[in-house]
Amino acid sequence: MKKALNEIDKPIFLISAIVSIMMVIILLAAPAKSREVVNDMLHFMTYKLGFLYIIAYVVLVGFLIWLVFSKYGKIVLGTVGEKPEYDDFSWMAMMFCTGIASSLMIFSFIEPIYYLTSTPFGIEPMSVEAYEYAHMYGQFHWGPSAWLFYAPATIAIAYQLFVRQGDSVRLGDICSQTKYGNKWISKAIDIFTVFAVLGGIGTSMGLAAPLVCQIISKVFGIPNDGKLMLAVFILWFAIFTTSVWRGLNKGIKILSNINIYLAVLFIAIILVLVGPGRAVDAELNSLGLYMKEFFHMSLYTDPFGKTGFPQQWTVFYWGWWMSYIPIMGLFTARISRGRTIRQVVAGMIGYGSLGCILSFSVLGCYALDLQMSGKADLVSVLGTQGKEAAMMEILGTLPFTDVISLVFCLVTIIFMATTIDSSAFILASATSKSLKGDKEPVRWNRVAWAVIFVVFSIALVRIGGLQTMQTASVLTGLPMIFVCILVLYSLYKMITEERKP
């Protein structure tokens, strides 16, 4: 036990764990007051400070364009001539499953329906134009724009681990190499990292758990109550704790590979129902809209119309993705040894975007066709009963409803498990004193964070609502704006100073 305790960074671990536990106690003890406070915070963060998220996004885009097309793009994240540690499929599977969780499968169906009535750019609700933009807009939020957030931190940590042969995977230690990242700031960054991960994971689990419970309740006739919710969380805990206990190669890698096959199977089933020709037709139109509106969407703040669309959606997503930066940066860096900077950026944006766009193009098209044809009034159900009821309405239109619903449920559960086991692995790494590139954090540390994830997510579900989940993401993503900019500066300093001609 003494040896195990010596392997963790006690200030970071203890402060993060204690504050996390205190947050859980407050959320569970006063759910109504907590809901009121977080809703007020969401309004302030999105409407008063939302521009910060958009500026950070623009800076990231500019930096990555420069990095990929510069001479530094050829730098190998490892020794010269070293081959990638993992094959392309396993690398893509672990990265993808870590980055998007089960929320992708849910939002691919539901998000386009939201956009039919909550429209951007002053488009008339429920019009043909609204349908076209509804099919496209989610692909902007989940496509290349989302995945580029993760690339700089990934490259900076991988460079520190495999080029410099460092012994730390913490963002604070990366930033401490500049004059702006002194000892206290670097420690604060590492603590913020923990809260960012908690916010991101809490959002994902809070969105997925109620839906999983509804599916299980309907298929098996079990009452949808607190006992079922607890059972779902225990099932999740059993899966991802086993995976994270077994480690990177024997647990997380295998679970991620299985997950990709299941997700592709489910999307293929829906593709047959939509019709491949119909899906391609809709996607080509969305691709054209995407290219036409890219800069408008990227800088859209709606200062005069004040509909709240960019604040409620784009700012929420940028905050959510930023809260995932520590997870994706640390985890993808760990599995990217032997790849060049250019390959990492292209792979993250390419593989990640392709998977998300495929999901939105097929699942979103199916949901929109249900609404337009009148087979299901998803707009009404979503507005009056919520996203879980709308998802059940969609699943109820599928042939072999119970079987396909269970497949969807299984995909959702395993997606979430792969994200959480990766996140527990990362927080255990971030709270370790030192960790070489090929070394894993101690098991008890990994399991401890898995327990905290479950309890925190239960607390978020209890105070409930999409708006609460949005607040968790936007709030925890705010400190990551400044961390992200500091990481960009640190990465720039590392590669330019060490690679001078």
RAFENWO-V298732 format. One record per backbone hydrogen bond with DSSP energy under -1.0 kcal/mol. NH is the residue of the N-H (numbers start at 1). CO is the residue of the C=O. E is the energy in kcal/mol with one decimal. If there is no record, write none. Layout:
<<NH;CO;E> <NH;CO;E>>
This chain:
<<5;1;-2.6> <6;2;-1.8> <8;5;-1.3> <9;431;-3.4> <10;8;-1.1> <13;9;-2.8> <14;10;-3.1> <15;11;-2.1> <16;12;-2.0> <17;13;-2.7> <18;14;-2.8> <19;15;-2.4> <20;16;-2.1> <21;17;-2.4> <22;18;-2.3> <23;19;-2.3> <24;20;-2.0> <25;21;-2.3> <26;22;-2.2> <27;23;-2.4> <28;24;-2.5> <29;25;-2.5> <30;26;-2.3> <34;30;-2.4> <35;31;-2.4> <36;32;-1.9> <37;33;-2.4> <38;34;-2.7> <39;35;-1.9> <40;36;-1.8> <41;37;-2.2> <42;38;-2.2> <43;39;-1.8> <44;40;-1.9> <45;41;-2.8> <46;42;-2.5> <47;43;-2.3> <48;44;-1.9> <52;49;-1.6> <54;50;-1.4> <55;51;-2.5> <56;52;-2.3> <57;53;-1.9> <58;54;-2.1> <59;55;-2.4> <60;56;-2.2> <61;57;-2.2> <62;58;-2.2> <63;59;-2.5> <64;60;-2.5> <65;61;-2.1> <66;62;-1.9> <67;63;-2.6> <68;64;-2.7> <69;65;-1.6> <73;70;-1.3> <74;71;-1.2> <75;72;-1.6> <77;339;-2.7> <78;76;-2.2> <82;79;-2.2> <85;337;-2.1> <91;87;-2.5> <92;88;-2.8> <93;89;-2.9> <94;90;-2.6> <95;91;-2.1> <96;92;-3.0> <97;93;-2.5> <98;94;-1.6> <99;95;-1.9> <100;96;-1.6> <106;102;-1.3> <107;103;-3.2> <108;104;-2.3> <110;106;-2.2> <111;107;-2.1> <114;110;-1.6> <115;111;-1.7> <117;114;-1.1> <118;114;-2.5> <119;117;-1.0> <123;120;-1.9> <126;116;-2.1> <127;124;-1.6> <131;127;-1.8> <132;128;-2.0> <133;129;-2.5> <134;130;-2.2> <135;131;-1.8> <136;132;-1.1> <137;133;-3.0> <139;136;-1.1> <141;137;-1.6> <142;138;-2.2> <143;139;-1.2> <146;143;-1.4> <147;143;-1.6> <148;144;-2.0> <149;146;-1.1> <150;147;-1.0> <154;150;-1.9> <155;151;-2.6> <156;152;-2.6> <157;153;-2.4> <158;154;-2.4> <159;155;-2.6> <160;156;-1.9> <161;157;-2.5> <162;158;-2.9> <163;159;-1.4> <164;159;-2.3> <166;160;-2.9> <174;170;-1.4> <175;171;-2.5> <176;172;-1.6> <177;174;-1.1> <178;175;-1.7> <181;178;-1.3> <186;182;-2.8> <187;183;-1.9> <188;184;-2.4> <189;185;-2.5> <190;186;-1.9> <191;187;-1.9> <192;188;-2.9> <193;189;-2.1> <194;190;-1.3> <195;191;-1.6> <196;192;-2.7> <197;193;-2.3> <198;194;-2.3> <199;195;-2.5> <200;196;-2.4> <201;197;-2.9> <202;198;-2.9> <203;199;-2.0> <204;200;-2.0> <205;201;-2.9> <206;202;-2.4> <207;203;-1.7> <208;204;-1.9> <209;205;-2.7> <212;208;-2.3> <213;209;-2.2> <214;210;-1.9> <215;211;-2.4> <216;212;-2.4> <217;213;-2.6> <218;214;-2.3> <219;215;-2.6> <220;216;-2.3> <221;217;-1.2> <225;223;-1.6> <229;225;-2.0> <230;226;-2.4> <231;227;-2.2> <232;228;-2.3> <233;229;-2.1> <234;230;-2.3> <235;231;-2.4> <236;232;-2.6> <237;233;-2.6> <238;234;-2.5> <239;235;-2.2> <240;236;-2.8> <241;237;-2.1> <242;238;-1.6> <243;239;-2.1> <244;240;-2.7> <245;241;-2.2> <246;242;-1.9> <247;243;-1.0> <251;247;-1.1> <252;247;-2.0> <253;248;-2.4> <255;251;-2.5> <256;252;-2.2> <257;253;-2.0> <258;254;-2.1> <259;255;-2.1> <260;256;-2.0> <261;257;-1.6> <262;258;-2.1> <263;259;-2.6> <264;260;-2.5> <265;261;-2.0> <266;262;-2.3> <267;263;-2.5> <268;264;-2.4> <269;265;-1.8> <270;266;-1.9> <271;267;-2.5> <272;268;-1.9> <273;269;-1.4> <274;270;-2.7> <275;271;-2.9> <279;275;-2.4> <280;276;-2.5> <281;277;-2.4> <282;278;-2.3> <283;279;-2.2> <284;280;-2.5> <285;281;-1.5> <286;282;-2.0> <287;283;-2.6> <288;284;-1.9> <289;285;-2.1> <290;286;-2.8> <291;287;-2.3> <292;288;-2.1> <293;289;-2.7> <297;293;-3.2> <298;294;-2.3> <299;295;-1.6> <306;302;-1.3> <312;308;-2.8> <313;309;-2.0> <315;310;-3.0> <317;313;-2.7> <318;314;-2.8> <319;315;-2.4> <320;316;-2.3> <321;317;-3.2> <322;318;-2.1> <323;319;-1.9> <325;322;-1.2> <328;324;-3.0> <329;325;-3.3> <330;326;-2.2> <331;327;-2.5> <332;328;-2.1> <333;329;-1.5> <334;330;-1.7> <335;331;-1.2> <336;333;-1.2> <338;77;-2.3> <339;336;-1.9> <341;75;-1.9> <342;73;-2.6> <344;340;-2.3> <345;341;-2.4> <346;342;-2.6> <347;343;-2.7> <348;344;-2.7> <349;345;-2.5> <350;346;-2.6> <351;347;-2.1> <352;348;-1.1> <353;349;-1.4> <354;350;-2.4> <355;351;-2.1> <356;352;-1.9> <357;353;-3.1> <358;354;-2.3> <359;355;-1.9> <360;356;-2.6> <361;357;-2.9> <362;358;-1.8> <363;359;-2.3> <364;360;-1.2> <366;362;-1.9> <367;363;-2.1> <368;364;-2.5> <369;365;-2.3> <370;366;-1.9> <371;367;-1.8> <372;368;-2.7> <373;369;-2.4> <375;370;-1.0> <376;370;-1.5> <378;376;-1.4> <381;377;-2.1> <382;378;-3.0> <383;379;-2.1> <384;380;-1.9> <385;381;-3.0> <390;386;-1.8> <391;387;-2.4> <392;388;-2.1> <393;389;-2.0> <394;390;-2.1> <395;391;-2.7> <396;392;-1.8> <397;394;-1.5> <398;395;-1.3> <404;400;-2.5> <405;401;-2.6> <406;402;-2.0> <407;403;-1.9> <408;404;-2.6> <409;405;-2.5> <410;406;-2.7> <411;407;-2.6> <412;408;-2.5> <413;409;-2.5> <414;410;-2.6> <415;411;-2.8> <416;412;-2.2> <417;413;-2.3> <418;414;-2.6> <419;415;-1.8> <420;416;-2.4> <421;417;-2.6> <422;418;-1.6> <423;419;-2.1> <424;420;-2.9> <425;421;-2.0> <426;422;-2.1> <427;423;-2.7> <428;424;-2.1> <429;425;-1.7> <430;426;-3.0> <431;427;-1.4> <432;429;-1.4> <433;7;-2.2> <435;167;-4.1> <439;436;-1.8> <446;442;-1.5> <447;443;-2.5> <448;444;-2.1> <449;445;-1.7> <450;446;-1.6> <451;447;-2.1> <452;448;-2.0> <453;449;-2.4> <454;450;-1.8> <455;451;-2.2> <456;452;-2.6> <457;453;-2.4> <458;454;-2.2> <459;455;-1.9> <460;456;-2.1> <461;457;-2.5> <462;458;-1.9> <463;459;-1.5> <464;460;-1.8> <469;465;-1.7> <470;466;-2.7> <471;467;-2.0> <472;468;-2.0> <473;469;-1.7> <474;470;-2.9> <475;471;-2.9> <476;472;-1.7> <477;473;-1.8> <481;478;-1.5> <483;479;-1.8> <484;480;-2.8> <485;481;-2.0> <486;482;-2.1> <487;483;-2.5> <488;484;-2.2> <489;485;-2.0> <490;486;-2.5> <491;487;-2.9> <492;488;-2.4> <493;489;-2.3> <494;490;-2.4> <495;491;-2.4> <496;492;-2.0> <497;493;-2.0> <498;494;-1.6>>
